[in-house]
Amino acid sequence: MATSTAYNAFEMARTQFDKIADLLGLDGATRELLRNPLREYHFSIPVRMDDGNVKVFQGFRIQHNDARGPAKGGIRFHPHETVDTVRALSMWMTWKCAVVDIPLGGGKGGVICDPHHLSQREQEAICRGFIRQIARNIGPVSDVPAPDVMTSPQHMLWMMDEYEVLAGGHYPGMITGKPVGMGGSLGRTQATGYGVVYCLREALREKDLAPEATTASVQGFGNVAQYAIQLYQQLGGKVICVACWDQEDQKSYSFKRDSGVNLDELRGITDRFGGIDKVKARALKYQVLPGEAWIEQDVDILIPAALENQITGDNVGKIAKRVKIIAEGANGPTTPQADAVIEERGIFVIPDFLANAGGVTCSYFEQVQCNMNYFWEMDEVLGKLDLKMTAAYHAISDLARKRKLYMRDAAYVVAINRVAEACRERGWV
């Protein structure tokens, strides 16, 4: 599931944007403004390691656009992080916040590091060092970070604590994805995966497909994938294959069982980064297949919920004829080359920045709760999330039908229009 070195996420994000900018006839100034981040911060984070040596980590925070509200977006720890990936993700966050109509803009952060090989103390030092470098440029009214790939509520809490030390007060709304009881929201853990399935549920209704009559194959077995599988199974669907990255072997594997995967069973043999134990899986009657086998399964639904650049021009031809829906739990999993083939085949795509917007929507709810110092019960959070995701899905689906647009294009039309209008109304363009 590693991304190709030749792949550039930012170029892909711009290609997607340019297509819709042409469709909308955006003027040159607006196009130039939205094609580029408003602000970029690149910095070094020196950390004294457990062996006494100092290692310097590279960090980034990029604010793509904040015309509709404070920038919002996760901080990821990844050994192959690049500034162009962070740029792309910040741009996608702008569209994601706009498509679900929450008053936030797009931002993203990253540190080039591998938490697998760092102690808890070293990870804490990176978190605190990140905040020391960027504290003047983030905060509850300017840019609100959150967890992302290989970061957790604990990382967010360390970051919040460092920010509060520097600011001299309590600012729980400066970051989201915190532990419940320390300013975190109930339902945040489930939010992204559940949001994918709220959209999938509406798509199945639209296609007149009963969930219990469908099967799915899922790429990824982290937080998003696990909760998507959980809710999809509660609706009656059957997942027959999951794929995940094996840290020890440095490659991915697919785990298949025709009778359906047992979520609790797999969770019991999974490490904290979503890697499934191959030996134990075989003992539980799972076939252990190559990593890309997930995309070849004879199922109704594919759910890519790992990293970007996973459905490409090279492997899109392996998608089975039976596949009717692709629900993108990951950010940028499908390249424009693959998109063209998928659109031609008539496969219904629930695009990433709609499907996985449950996470940022619940982060927004967390911000609201922190700012008013009053926290909602789980049912209220998930109920509000369902309403937001369902409304956003139908706004996109209705536009796609009326204008005969591909779902991804319809989602972009809605999002880019909203952001462009905010920029115009502010007098920026």
C-alpha positions in Angstrom: 0.0 0.0 0.0 3.0 2.3 -0.3 2.6 5.1 -2.7 4.7 5.3 -5.9 7.6 7.7 -6.0 6.5 8.9 -9.4 3.1 9.8 -8.1 2.5 13.4 -7.1 -0.6 14.0 -5.1 -0.6 17.7 -5.5 -0.5 17.4 -9.3 -3.4 15.0 -9.1 -5.4 17.4 -6.9 -4.7 20.3 -9.3 -5.7 18.1 -12.3 -9.0 17.4 -10.6 -9.5 21.1 -9.8 -8.6 22.3 -13.3 -11.2 20.0 -14.8 -14.0 21.7 -12.7 -12.5 25.2 -13.0 -12.9 24.8 -16.8 -16.5 23.4 -16.4 -17.4 26.4 -14.1 -15.6 28.9 -16.3 -13.7 30.3 -13.2 -11.9 33.6 -13.8 -8.1 33.6 -13.8 -7.6 35.2 -10.4 -10.0 32.8 -8.6 -8.4 29.9 -10.4 -4.9 30.9 -9.4 -5.9 31.6 -5.8 -7.6 28.2 -5.4 -4.9 26.2 -7.2 -2.3 27.2 -4.6 -2.1 27.2 -0.8 -2.5 30.6 0.9 0.3 29.8 3.4 3.0 27.2 3.9 5.2 26.6 6.9 8.3 24.3 6.6 10.3 23.8 9.8 12.8 21.5 11.6 12.0 19.7 14.8 15.2 18.8 16.8 14.6 15.9 19.2 16.9 14.4 21.7 16.5 10.6 21.2 16.5 7.9 23.9 20.1 7.1 23.0 21.2 10.7 23.8 21.7 11.8 20.1 19.8 14.6 18.6 17.8 13.8 15.5 16.2 16.6 13.3 12.7 15.8 11.9 11.2 17.8 9.0 7.6 19.2 9.6 5.1 21.0 7.5 1.8 22.9 8.0 0.0 24.1 5.0 -3.2 26.3 5.0 -4.8 26.0 1.5 -7.8 28.3 2.0 -9.6 29.8 5.0 -12.2 32.0 3.2 -15.1 30.0 4.8 -13.5 29.7 8.3 -10.4 28.6 10.2 -8.2 26.0 8.4 -8.9 22.5 9.5 -6.9 19.3 8.9 -4.9 16.5 10.3 -1.3 16.0 11.1 0.2 12.8 9.8 3.4 11.0 10.8 4.8 9.0 7.9 8.3 8.1 6.8 7.5 8.9 3.2 5.7 12.2 3.8 6.3 14.9 1.2 5.3 18.5 1.1 3.3 17.9 -2.1 1.2 15.3 -0.4 0.5 17.7 2.4 -0.4 20.4 -0.2 -2.8 18.1 -1.9 -4.4 17.0 1.4 -4.8 20.6 2.5 -6.6 21.4 -0.8 -8.8 18.3 -0.5 -9.7 19.5 3.1 -10.9 22.8 1.7 -13.3 21.0 -0.7 -14.3 18.5 2.0 -15.4 21.2 4.5 -17.2 23.0 1.8 -19.0 19.9 0.4 -20.6 19.1 3.9 -21.1 22.9 4.4 -19.3 23.4 7.6 -17.7 26.8 8.3 -14.1 25.7 8.0 -11.3 25.9 5.5 -8.6 23.4 4.4 -5.2 22.8 6.1 -2.9 19.8 6.7 0.3 19.0 8.5 2.9 16.3 8.4 6.2 15.1 9.9 8.6 12.8 8.1 9.0 10.1 10.8 8.1 6.5 11.4 6.3 6.0 14.7 6.9 2.2 14.5 10.6 3.0 15.4 10.0 5.7 17.9 9.4 5.4 21.7 6.4 7.1 23.3 8.8 9.7 24.8 10.3 10.4 21.4 6.9 10.8 19.8 5.8 13.2 22.5 8.9 15.2 21.9 8.1 15.5 18.2 4.5 16.5 19.0 5.7 19.2 21.4 8.4 20.4 19.0 5.8 20.6 16.2 3.7 23.0 18.2 6.6 25.1 19.4 7.5 25.7 15.7 4.0 26.6 14.5 2.1 27.9 17.6 1.9 31.5 16.3 0.2 30.3 13.2 -2.4 27.9 14.5 -5.2 28.1 17.1 -9.0 27.9 17.6 -9.7 31.0 15.3 -7.0 30.4 12.6 -6.1 26.7 12.1 -7.3 23.7 14.0 -5.2 20.5 13.6 -6.5 16.9 14.1 -5.2 13.3 13.9 -4.3 11.6 10.7 -2.2 8.7 9.5 -0.3 7.3 12.4 -1.3 10.0 14.9 -3.7 9.4 17.7 -5.7 11.2 20.5 -2.7 10.9 22.7 -0.6 12.9 20.2 -3.3 15.5 20.0 -3.3 15.8 23.8 0.4 16.4 24.0 0.1 19.1 21.3 -2.8 20.8 23.1 -0.8 20.8 26.3 2.2 22.3 24.7 0.0 25.0 23.0 -1.6 25.8 26.4 1.8 26.1 28.1 2.9 28.6 25.4 -0.4 30.5 25.4 -0.9 30.5 29.1 -4.5 29.3 29.3 -6.9 26.6 28.3 -7.7 26.3 24.6 -9.3 22.9 24.0 -10.8 24.1 20.7 -7.3 24.6 19.2 -7.1 20.9 18.2 -9.6 18.1 17.7 -9.5 14.3 18.0 -8.6 14.5 21.7 -9.4 11.8 24.2 -13.0 11.8 25.5 -12.9 13.5 28.9 -10.1 15.8 27.8 -12.1 17.9 25.3 -12.7 15.1 22.9 -16.1 14.2 21.4 -18.0 11.0 21.7 -18.4 9.4 18.3 -15.2 10.9 16.9 -13.5 7.5 16.7 -16.4 6.1 14.6 -17.1 9.2 12.6 -15.1 8.8 9.4 -15.9 5.1 8.9 -19.6 5.6 9.8 -19.7 8.6 7.5 -18.5 6.4 4.6 -21.4 4.0 5.3 -24.0 6.6 5.8 -23.2 7.7 2.2 -23.1 4.1 1.0 -26.5 3.4 2.6 -28.0 6.2 0.6 -26.3 5.1 -2.6 -27.7 1.5 -2.1 -31.2 3.0 -1.7 -30.7 5.0 -4.8 -29.6 1.9 -6.7 -32.4 -0.1 -5.2 -29.9 -2.6 -3.7 -30.7 -4.2 -0.3 -27.5 -4.0 1.9 -28.0 -7.6 3.0 -27.8 -8.8 -0.6 -24.4 -7.1 -1.2 -20.7 -8.0 -0.5 -17.7 -5.7 -0.1 -13.9 -5.8 -0.3 -12.0 -3.2 1.9 -8.5 -1.9 1.6 -7.1 -0.9 5.0 -7.8 -2.1 8.5 -7.2 1.0 10.5 -9.7 3.2 12.2 -11.7 4.2 9.1 -11.9 0.7 7.6 -12.8 -1.0 10.9 -15.8 1.3 11.7 -16.9 1.2 8.1 -17.0 -2.6 8.2 -18.8 -2.5 11.5 -21.7 -0.3 10.4 -21.9 -2.0 6.9 -22.2 -5.4 8.7 -24.9 -3.9 11.0 -26.8 -3.0 7.9 -26.6 -6.6 6.8 -23.7 -6.5 4.3 -20.9 -9.0 4.1 -17.2 -8.1 3.8 -15.2 -11.0 2.3 -11.8 -9.4 2.0 -9.6 -6.8 3.8 -6.1 -5.7 2.9 -3.5 -4.1 5.2 0.1 -3.2 5.4 2.6 -5.5 7.2 5.2 -3.5 9.0 7.6 -6.4 9.4 7.5 -7.5 5.8 7.2 -3.9 4.5 4.4 -4.9 2.1 0.6 -5.4 2.1 -1.5 -8.5 2.2 -5.1 -9.3 1.6 -7.1 -11.5 4.0 -10.1 -13.3 2.4 -12.8 -15.5 3.7 -15.8 -16.3 1.5 -18.1 -16.8 4.4 -17.3 -13.2 5.5 -14.7 -11.6 7.8 -15.4 -11.5 11.6 -14.5 -8.0 12.7 -13.9 -8.8 16.4 -11.8 -11.8 15.5 -9.6 -9.8 13.2 -9.3 -6.9 15.7 -8.0 -9.5 18.2 -5.0 -10.3 15.9 -4.3 -6.7 14.7 -1.5 -4.5 15.9 -2.0 -0.8 16.8 -1.2 0.3 13.2 -3.8 -1.9 11.6 -1.5 -4.8 10.6 -3.1 -8.3 10.8 -1.1 -11.3 12.0 -0.7 -13.7 9.0 -0.1 -16.9 11.0 -3.1 -16.3 13.3 -5.3 -15.3 10.3 -4.5 -18.6 8.5 -5.4 -20.5 11.7 -8.8 -18.8 11.5 -9.3 -20.1 7.9 -8.5 -16.8 6.1 -6.7 -17.0 2.8 -3.6 -14.7 2.9 -3.2 -13.2 -0.6 -1.1 -10.5 -2.2 -1.9 -7.0 -1.2 -3.6 -6.0 -4.5 -6.0 -9.0 -4.3 -8.6 -6.8 -2.6 -9.3 -4.9 -5.8 -9.9 -8.1 -7.8 -12.6 -9.5 -5.7 -16.0 -10.5 -7.2 -18.0 -8.1 -5.0 -20.6 -5.4 -5.3 -18.7 -2.7 -3.4 -15.1 -1.7 -3.1 -14.0 0.5 -0.1 -10.5 1.9 -0.5 -9.7 3.1 3.1 -5.9 3.2 3.3 -3.7 5.7 1.5 -3.8 7.8 -1.7 -2.9 6.4 -5.2 -4.3 2.9 -4.8 -6.7 2.6 -7.8 -4.5 3.6 -10.8 -4.4 3.2 -14.5 -2.3 0.1 -14.0 -4.7 -1.9 -11.8 -8.2 -0.4 -12.6 -8.7 -3.1 -15.2 -8.6 -5.7 -12.4 -11.9 -4.4 -10.9 -14.5 -7.2 -11.3 -17.5 -6.7 -13.6 -19.8 -7.2 -10.7 -18.6 -4.1 -8.8 -21.4 -1.4 -8.7 -20.1 1.1 -6.1 -16.8 2.4 -5.0 -16.9 4.3 -1.6 -13.7 6.1 -1.0 -12.8 6.1 2.7 -9.2 7.2 1.9 -8.0 10.6 0.6 -7.2 10.5 -3.1 -7.2 6.7 -3.6 -8.2 7.0 -7.3 -6.0 8.6 -9.9 -7.6 10.6 -12.8 -6.5 7.9 -15.3 -8.4 5.3 -13.2 -11.3 7.6 -12.8 -11.8 7.9 -16.6 -12.1 4.1 -16.8 -14.4 3.8 -13.8 -16.7 6.5 -15.2 -16.8 4.8 -18.6 -17.7 1.5 -17.0 -20.6 3.2 -15.1 -19.4 2.3 -11.6 -21.0 4.6 -9.1 -18.3 6.5 -7.1 -18.8 8.1 -3.7 -15.8 10.5 -3.9 -13.3 10.7 -1.1 -14.0 14.3 0.1 -17.7 13.5 0.4 -17.5 9.9 1.7 -14.8 10.4 4.3 -16.0 13.9 5.5 -17.5 12.3 8.6 -14.2 12.8 10.4 -13.9 16.5 9.8 -17.7 16.9 10.5 -17.3 15.3 13.9 -14.1 17.4 14.5 -16.3 20.4 13.8 -18.8 19.1 16.4 -15.9 18.7 18.8 -14.8 22.3 18.2 -18.3 23.5 18.8 -18.6 21.5 22.1 -15.2 22.7 23.3 -16.0 26.4 22.5 -19.3 26.2 24.5 -17.9 23.9 27.2 -20.8 21.6 26.9 -20.6 18.0 25.5 -23.2 15.9 23.8 -24.2 12.3 24.3 -23.1 9.7 21.7 -26.5 9.4 20.1 -26.8 13.1 19.6 -23.3 13.3 17.9 -24.0 10.3 15.6 -27.5 11.6 14.8 -26.1 15.0 13.8 -23.4 13.3 11.8 -26.0 11.1 9.9 -28.1 14.2 9.1 -25.0 16.2 7.8 -23.6 13.3 5.7 -27.0 12.4 4.3 -27.9 16.0 3.3 -24.4 16.4 1.7 -24.8 13.1 -0.2 -28.2 14.0 -1.6 -27.1 17.5 -2.6 -24.3 16.0 -4.7 -26.4 13.1 -6.0 -29.2 15.4 -7.1 -26.8 17.7 -8.9 -25.1 14.7 -10.6 -28.4 13.5 -11.9 -29.7 16.9 -13.0 -26.6 17.8 -14.9 -25.6 14.3 -15.9 -22.2 14.6 -14.0 -19.9 12.0 -12.6 -20.3 12.0 -8.8 -16.8 13.3 -8.2 -17.3 16.1 -10.7 -20.6 17.0 -9.0 -19.0 17.1 -5.6 -16.3 19.4 -6.9 -18.8 21.7 -8.5 -20.6 22.2 -5.2 -17.4 22.6 -3.1 -15.5 24.8 -5.5 -18.5 27.1 -6.1 -18.9 27.6 -2.3 -15.3 28.4 -1.7 -15.0 30.7 -4.8 -18.1 32.5 -3.7 -16.7 33.1 -0.2 -13.4 34.5 -1.8 -15.5 36.8 -4.0 -17.7 38.0 -1.2 -14.6 38.8 0.9 -13.3 40.9 -1.9 -10.2 38.7 -2.4 -10.9 38.3 -6.1 
